[in-house]
Amino acid sequence: MDAIETQKRMKAMTVGAGRTLLAGCALLLGCGDAAPPSRAPGLPQRSLVATTAPSRVLAIGSNYISGSAWSVTRDGSIRALPLGATADSVVRPLGEVIAVLNRDPSQADNLTLLEERATGVALVSQVDLRLASERAVYRSTNPHDVIALDARTLLVARYNVPSLAVIDVERAEVVRTVDLAPYQGRARLPNPDALCRVGERLYVTLQRLDDVARPAQRAMLVQLDARTLSVTAAVELPMVNPIGAMVMVREGVARLAMIGSYEVVGDGGVLELDLRGETPVARVLLRDDELPAAVRGNIDGLAVIDDDVMVLKVVGQRRPGMDIDVTRVLRYDRRTQAVRVLVQRGVWSGAVPVVLGDTVFVGDPGEGAGHAGAGVRRFDLAGEARGEAAGVGVEMFPYDLQRAP
């Protein structure tokens, strides 16, 4: 576990000092300390850049040791997907292709591309996320996000490396990097986290953690030209420690959760990012200490229903040396400040809520060491529960949720 990585530290803290976050053998991957070879190079049969409307949610299940992957539809139907997920994997649909970011140092980390065909899930390629010259320096890259630049080129945010990786899919290898080291400030690394694209501009959030437990250095949003990958703007954000995706509200306008420090309520919240001009503009939309006192905590992720209504994942303030004692998922109307608690559990939860059409998907971590009651829960936009939870494996909890075609 890398010392600079806030999210991984939080996961380890929640299971106590006696348990550590381990990665199991993936279904499609071998185990061992050697770097995985790039496998089955070639372009996928389906499109990396298609704009097919999402119709389901892909869920990664975790039990801190192994992982599983599932497809969940709005009516609650669920089926297992052999995506080779580990305990610390995230999934990112790219057009009609599925990318799995395996964050497992024993595998040197990797990106695995798969596509669903009539005969099942097929492996397209598996890529080591380091240039040959980086392999002696970085054992772990800790990939956090990936987007497709065109039909054969991917861009990956590598949290443990001070640059982005550009992957040629047909060659199944990193072909160049984009330097972000000038923007790390007082931090050891810039800590690139989330990626998004608006027209011919790309954006990446930088956590820039100068202190893991109590970060004080303000985060940054870096803008790049999508064709040349040159940096065209870098804007300091008004809060500390962005977490998770830039969630689009409408064309060119996104929202971003800012966790601040898990030990402080009042230094985080929600930002709104206007990405329509030559330079991005950020404003504070909601501070976490503005939530009603009964549900106040650190905003750890969000989904958007409309301009005024959001679904917020809120975790309780962590005392030094202690675990987070509560995770809540809230439907919050910022006009009226009306709150509806959708899920409340006494443990930390990984998954951020997702809105798909008229359905809100929420990851329920369950209770206790066996994660009793865990699964993907569904609600309507008013917060009314729909059916039973869709399980994601025996004694596993939902770790990552993503909309997919």
Secondary structure, 3 states (H helix, E strand, C coil): CCCCCHHHHHHHHHCCCCCCCCCCCCCCCCCCCCCCCCECCCCCCCCCCCCCCCCEEEEEEECCCCEEEEEEECCCCEEECCCCCCCCEEEEEECCEEEEEECCHHHCCEEEEEEEECCEEEEEEEECCCCHHHCCCCCCCCEEEEEEEECCEEEEEECCCCEEEEEECCCCEEEEEEECHHHCCCCCCCCEEEEEEECCEEEEEECCCCCCCCCCCCCEEEEEECCCCCEEEEEECCCCCEEEEEEEEECCEEEEEECCCCCCCCCCEEEEEECCCCCCEEEEEEEHHHCCHHHCCEEEEEEECCCCEEEEEEECCCCCCCCCCCEEEEEEECCCCEEEEEEEECCCCCCCCEEECCEEEEEECCECCCCECCEEEEEECCCCEEEEEECCCCCCEEEEEEEEC
